[in-house]
Amino acid sequence: MSLCPRPLWVGRILAVLFLFLTSIGAFAHAADVSDLPRVSTHDNTKPVGELKDRVLTVHLKIKEGAWYPNGDDAPGIPVLTVTEEDGPPSIPGPMIRVAEGTRIRVFFRNTKGYPIFVHGLHQRPGDPQDAIHIDPGATKELNFIAGAAGTYFYYVTCFDPKPIDALETTDTMMTGAFIVDGGGAPTDDQVLLIGLWYHWLVPFDFDHGFNEILTVNGKVWPNTTRLSYTVGDTVHWRVINPTVTTHPMHLHGAHFTVESAGNGEKEEMYSEAQRRLAVTESMQPGRTMLISWTPTHAGNWLFHCHLASHFEPEMASATARIMGVASESTHPHHDPSGMSGLVVGIDVHPRQSDVAKASSQKPQRKLTLTISKNPPLPNTTRRCISVELRDGETVAETLNGSELGPPIILYRGQQTQITVVNKLETPTAIHWHGMELESYYDGVPGYSGDSHQVTPAIASGGSFDVQMTPPRSGTYIYHTHWHDMEQLTTGLYGALIVLEPGEKYDSEHDRTFVISTAGRSFSEETLLMNGNGEPSGTQFRVGERYRLRFINITTDDDEVTTSILDGLELASWMPLAKDGADLPASYHTMGEARLKFGAGETYDFEFAPQKTGRLSLESKFIESRTVLPIEVVDTPKISKK
């Protein structure tokens, strides 16, 4: 988890830190929530308040309630919420949505016995330091003009001076959407507000003592609202991250267009020349974005955070652990996808004209991907996964001692079949990250597909035939989507590169760097580059142009920093593509060779060294670091026979 240093979050961080310090030595106990009103969750589709003569009047207050993020049959959690004066406790808080120029009058009542601070209910653009202090039992009027159009949010923090259990006072769910319409932005959108509730069971122990619940509009998968569209629709989403954690948000099966980006106080609408495509967008704390996309394939799809711990099945039992409820007394997680947490499901229906259409063409190319276990690595009991790729008579496989599958090279427009053979002792599933293909082959077991057929897990000793016809060239990823963190941290992933028809892969000038992690726990994590913690050196030649493809398939590293260094100085490169899609021409400018990217993102750059010498390609996340030495020479590289 990364805490944002921006001033916007200082108040919240200090409040949470104080609550934590006053509760050291206390343990989480199951609280009786039976006498609390049930928290109502909603999908941010209906704004609140009374609008008259371009003045919106809203009455809000703080109210405690019993929250059931995992469903009505799971344990409830006592939380503080923001609600309408006469309404039930609400997560998210009531959505405020008005047109530009509207005056807003919010009467906010503090029902608690300690002060609260209201952030974000002010004119935009705004000052993140502009927080309203409300004394215990007091009501304060907030009167302001809405300001510039955009996607914003408000949140409430409280400072309770009593040394009581932080479990009962955590205020992280007191957040609501604040939308100002205008400026040509669409209004037929879906608002998706990310929520994070967290609690320490053991002080500052991320591996064993930290629990969190991640939601979209107040619910945890599979209880999040299922969105429904038809092939060819134009879909608009406003995504809001008011949490203190970065979330790389990934859409399966389609690229989306990023139309705007904001920081909660100000939003920038991109021009047509600035808009770019993505399949994963790293959302830092406080960030908002407006995106649009068009479904091209019917079936079941996902939009989820790509941090593994934010959608792994353990998230489903977080409430039981936090409340101290024995696991035997709770209902087990039965979702066949094996996921939980920060996940949204999408049903895409076929157009009536497409219902009778079915692809019966035979593949032009057949590949086989065989997955098995390697012997233990030298001087350790750790066993990594071996991946073998067979393309006719050509065989490529995991290099000895590395944790990385071989690259798969495909061609745009070529119908391809990949047979995945599982020789592991456990089931698996492979997701073709960034590829636009039929839902049945997307690789989420128990979910991908449709009502006629759902993607099965690939059982031990079994196989599965995947059909795809890549519609665009670019840099993608294949990786396990089985709910087993061990598979993702022992090598079941690799580069998936799509070339133009007839193009020959030039391994000398086309270099791929896969950044991943070994070790599941936060404290044991090791950063890898192309499957190695200490990668061997490489050579570049002066004046040659290289395409550098960077892939982040780390587990929980929200933002890895990757740089090319000339001593202590940054080299220069030019951005070319993101997530397999070419960047607009406005992005093609030389800049510092430094990239911060989240799990599930890929980037392509053009790099042309101008002088001989030694460089280093460095990737790092917090204390973990891996470095590839680079020698720049002015003579052709001599290949070893």
Secondary structure, DSSP 8 states (H G I E B T S, - for coil): -----SGGGHHHHHHHHHHHHTTTT--------TTS-B-EE--S-S--SEEETTEEEEEEEEEEEEE-TT-TTS--EEEEEEEETTS--EESEEEEEEETT-EEEEEEE--SSS-EEEES-S-BS--TT-EEEE-TT-EEEEEEE-BS-EEEEEEEEE---S---GGGT--TT-EEEEEEE-TT--SS-EEEEEEEEEEESSTT-TTTSEEEEEEETTB-BTSS--EEEETT--EEEEEE--SSS-EEEEESSS-EEEEEEE-SS-EEE--TTT-EEESEEEE-TT-EEEEEE---S-EEEEEEE-SGGGTSGGGGGHHHHHHT--GGGS-----TT---BSEEEEEEE--GGGTT-------SEEEEEEEEEEEE-TTS--EEEEEEEEETTEEEE--TT------EEEETT--EEEEEEE-SSS-B-EEEET----GGGS--TTTSB-SS-B---B-TT-EEEEEE--SS-EEEEEEE-SS-HHHHTTT-EEEEEEE-TT----TTTEEEEEEEEE-SSTTT-EEEETTBSS---EEEETT--EEEEEEE--SS-S-EEEEEEETTEE-EEEEEEETTEE--GGG---EESEEEE-TT-EEEEEE---S-EEEEEEEEETTEEEEEEEEEESS------
